[in-house]
Amino acid sequence: MKPAKIAEQFEVSGLLASIRPTGSGNVNDTYLAVFRTHFSEERIIVQRVNGHVFANPEWIMENMSILTNHCHKQLQVESPTADRIWQLPRIVPCRDGQDFYIDEEGGFWRALTLIASATSYEIAQSAEHAFEIGTVLGQFHRLVSSMNPLSLRDTLPGFHETPGYLAQYDEAIKTPEAKDLVESSMEVRNLQRFVEERREFAFVLQNALDAGELQLRLIHGDPKISNIMIDDDTGKGTAIIDLDTAKPGLIHYDFGDALRSLCNRAGEETTELGKVVFDLDLCEAFVRGYIAQAKDFLTGSDKDFLYDSIRLITFELGLRFFQDFLAGNRYFKVKTPEQNLQRAQVQFRLCESIETRKRQIKEVLDLALSDG
């Protein structure tokens, strides 16, 4: 069934005027649908959820309903004293009342409200932009900090658990196809060596969780820069989108992932490795924004592992790209067979940059935490 026919299954006023692909996500197929009446227009996001990634896509919608209902109620209560209008997408129901639509081929589709008059960016625009990204993520963590993390289903078991990705990598590197790549490519051997040198570090957050130093909370799961919406009129952060990966987890993975995507001005898809550097100015601005919102729920142990989280999530994503390349590019969308290899190189280079700036990053964290 064509996307236009899918869009018409959802409860939206007017007639479908247009539908076109939008976004740059690596997992779901996303479209912007425009409906018009004789006097108004409504835009919604229509997505086909990747069933290969999400084994139980109906759980995503259950989670999203619980999460957004909680946050919307809290935002309404706080709105009279808020410094801006905070937003989160809302589920657009089907005409039969369901939260999702299954097409003739078994494809799983859903629709969400569009955060209008706001823009997301692939690359940081300024220190002020970085501050707003930190503010939005801190606000999201604050809003959900009162929720029982087990109130949401785990739609991606093992997601953001670095030791599990290391185990997957260990299996992938043993295959005949991977061994051929190792033998024939110096680039592959260099990445393999990079992984081995950091093998023990992969367990740092999981060990802290097992020891009771860190606790499970609700996390976003993918708070990269392009998932933060900035109000076109005020320049303030207004929403975090793409809630598919919201689940119980460690907020450190969110914190680190946001900084990982934000502080690499060269972007995730660059082929110029020499330009991949962890930007300390952007880091400082983000941390100030985040801590201002998160200071009341962060524990002393939470604070102790913030630097490790930045380094670890960057290593983790590079490991995932590398493993997917070795496995034949099964998870992440690629335009060329080598794209996941290039992506892994970018993340590992960024990880090295984070390691060389450890002292400066810790100074930034300490200063923000003391001010907070």
N, C-alpha and C positions, 0 to 999 in steps of 0.2 A: 504494500500500500504506500502511495506517495505521501511525503510529508504534509502536503496541503490537505489531503483527506484526513490525516491524523489530527491536524490542528483543529479541524472542524468538529472533532469529537469532544472538545472541551467547552465548558460553560463560559462563553464570552459573548458580550453583546455585539451585534452587528454581523457583517459579512466579512469573510477573509479577503483582504485586499492584496496581500503579498506574503511570501514566506521565503527566507533566504538563510543560508548557513551563516553562523556567527561564532565568535570565540576562537580560542586557540588551544583548547584542552586536548590532552593526549589520550583520553579514555572514551568519553561519550560523544555522540553526534548531536550537535546543538544547532537550533534554528531560532530565528526571530520571526514571529508571526504578527502581522498587523491586521487588526479588525477595524472596520469603520461602519458607523451609522451615518445618517444624513446630517448629524450635528456633533459627532464626537469620534474619537479614535482610541483604541486600546491596544497595547502591545504586550505580548507574553513571550516567554521563553519555552520552547518545546524541545524536549530531549528524548533521544532513544538511549536508554541505559544499557551499557555494555554488559551483557549477560556472562561473558567470559571472565570479566573482572569481578562482578557482583553476582554471586551464586543465588542470592535471595533478594532480588531488587525490591520486592514488596516490603522487606524490612527497612529499606532506605526510606520509604515513604512513611512508615510507622514512626521511625526515629525523627524524621523531619517534622511530622505533625506534633509530636510530643515536645520537641525542642523549640520550635517556633511559637507554639501556644504559650509555653512558659515565658519565653523572652518577650513576646508581644505584650503579655499581661504586665510584666515587670516594667517594660518601657513606658506603658501608658501611665502607670502609677508614678514613675519618676519624671515624666515629661514636663510638668510645670516648673521644675527647677533645673532641667537639663540645659546645656549650653548649645544644643543643636537638636535636630530631629533625627534620632537614630532609627535605622530601618533594618528589616530582614525580609527576604522573599517570603511570599505566602503561596501555599499550594492552590492551584486552580483545579477544581474538581471536573470530572467528566460530566457529560449531560445525564448520565445514568447515576450520578452521585458518587461514583468511585473516585479514589485518588489517583488512579492510573488507568491506562488503556493498553490492552494486549491486541496486537494486530493479527492478521490471518496467518502470518508466519511465526507467531509466537514472540514477536518483538515487544519489548516492554517500553512504554512511552509515558511521560508525565509532562505536566506544564506548570510553570511557576510565574508569579508576577515579575515584571521587569522593574528593577530599581532605576527609575527614570531620572533624567537631568543629572546623571552622575557618570563618571568615567573610571575605568580601571586601566592600569598601565603595565607594560611588560618590564620597564626599566624605571628606576627611581628618577624623579624629575628634580628633586632638590632636598635639602635637609628638612625643610618644612613638610614636604611630602612624606619623608621617612618618619617624622614625628607623628603625623596623622595615622600612618600605618600601625605604628606601635600603639597609639591610642585606641584604634579600632580593635586590635587583637586583645589588648588588656581589658577593654570594655566587654568583649565577648566572653573572655574567661571569667570576668567578674559576674556577669549575668548568669552563667551556668554553674558557678561555684557552689550555689546552694542546692543544686540538683543531685540526686543520688546517681552516681555514674552508671550503676547497673540498671537504671531506668531505660537506657538505650540498648538495643541489640548490637552485638559486635558483627557488623556487616562484612568486615574484612579481618578475619582472625589472623593474627601475626603481623598486621600492618603496623609499621613503625615499631617493630621489635627487631633491632639490628642483629642479634644473634641468629634469628631465624633466616634473615637474608644471607648471612654468612654461610649457614648450612646449605641453602639453595645454591649459592655460588660454589661451594665445595663439591656438590653433585654435578653441577654444570661443567666445571673445569676438568672433570674426569672423562667426559664423553670423547669419543674418537674425533668428532668434529671440532671440539674445543682444543684438543691436543694438536690437531693440524694447524689451527690458528696460532697457537703458542709457538710452534716450530717455525712457522712461516713469517711471523710478524714481530719485529722488535717492539712496536707500540704495545702489542698485547702482552709481551713479556714484561715490559716496564709497568704496566698496570697490575699485572699479577704480583710483581715484587712489592708494589705499593700496598696492596692488600695484606700481604704476609707481614709486613713491617708494623701493621696496626691491628693485627688479629686480636690481641688481648684487650685493646681499648674498646673493641666492639661491645663488650659486656658491661661497660661502666654504669649505664643507667639501669639496666636490668638487674645488676648486682645490688644497686642501691635500693631498688624496689623490693627485691627479695629480702634484703636486710631490714626493711621497714623504715629506711631513711626517707624514701619518697612514697607518695600515695597516689592511687588511681583517682583521676578526675575525668570530667568530660572534656574532650578536646575536639578541635575542628578537623584536624588531620591533614589539611592541605592549605595552610594560610600563606601561600605565596603571594607576591606583590600583585599579581593579576587578579586575585580574588578579593581585593580590597577596593571598594568603590569610594571615589572622592567626589563630593558635591561640586557640580560645575559652577555654581553661583558663589558659594562661600569658601571653597577650597578646603573644607573640613571633611574628614572621613565620615561616611554615613552608614556603611554596611559592609559586612563580610558575606560573601556568597559561596556557592558550591559546597553545600552541606552534606554531600553524599558520604563523606568519610568521617563524619562526626561519630564518636564512639568513646567508650571508656579507654583511658590511656594516660600517659604522662604529659603534662602541659609543656614539659621541656622540649618535646619533639616539635610542638607548635612554635615555641619561642625560637628555637634554633632554626627551624625551617623558614620562618619569616625573615630572619636575618640573612640566612643563606641566599635567598632569592633577591633580597633587597640590596645587599651590599656588594654584589657583583655587577658593576655598571656595564660590563661587556655583555651580559645576558647569558642565558643557558645554552643558546644555540650558536654562540660565536665559534668561529674556527681559528681565531687569533688568540692563542693561549697566552701570549705575552701580555695581553691586556686584562687578563683575569687576575684581579686583586681584590682583597677584602677591604672595603672602604670604611675607615674608622670614623669619619665624620657622619656618615649615614648611620652607622652603628650607634653612635652616641645619641643622635636625635631620636632614633627608634626607641632605644632603651629608656630615655626620659619620658616619652609618651606612654610606653607600656607600664613602667613602674608607677606612674601617677594613677593609673587605673587599678593596678594589681597589688599595690602595697599592702592592702588589708587582708588578703588571703594567702600571700606567699609566706611559707615558713622559713626558718633559718636554714634547714636542709635544702629546701627548694632553691634558695639563693646560692648555696654552695656549689650546685651543679649546673649553673647557667652557662658558664663558659664551656664546659664539657658538652653541653647540648648543642652549641653552635658547631663545634668541631665534629661531633658524632653524626648529626643529621646530614652534614655535607658529605662525609665519608659514606654514609648509608646510601644516599641517592646515587653517588658515583658507583657504588657497589651494585646497586640494582640495575643501573644502565649497563654496566659491564656484564653482569650475569645474563641480562636479556639479550645482549649482543651475542654472547657465547651460545645461548640457547636458540638462536635463530630469530630474534626480534618478535617474540610472541605477546608481550604485554604492552609495551609503549608503541604508539604509532610512529612509523618512520617513513621518510621519503626516499632514503637510500639505504642500502644494507649496512653502511658504515656509520649511520647517524648516531646510533646508541654508543658506539665506540667513541665518537667525538664528544658526545654528551658526558661520558664517563671521564674523559680526559679533562674537561672543563671543571667538573666537580672535584676531582682529585687535585687539580692545580689550585682551586679555591681552598681546599682543605689545607694544603701546604701553606698558603698565604695566612690562613687563620692560625696555624701553628706558629709561624714566625712572628705573629703579632699578639701572642698570648699575653704578655705583660701589659701591653697597651689596652687590650680588650678587657682584661680584669680590672684595670684602673677605671675604665669607663663604667663598668658594672658597679664597682665599689662606690664611686662618686654618686651615681644615680640612686643607689640603695640608701646611701647615707642621707641624701637630700630628701628621699621619699619618706 
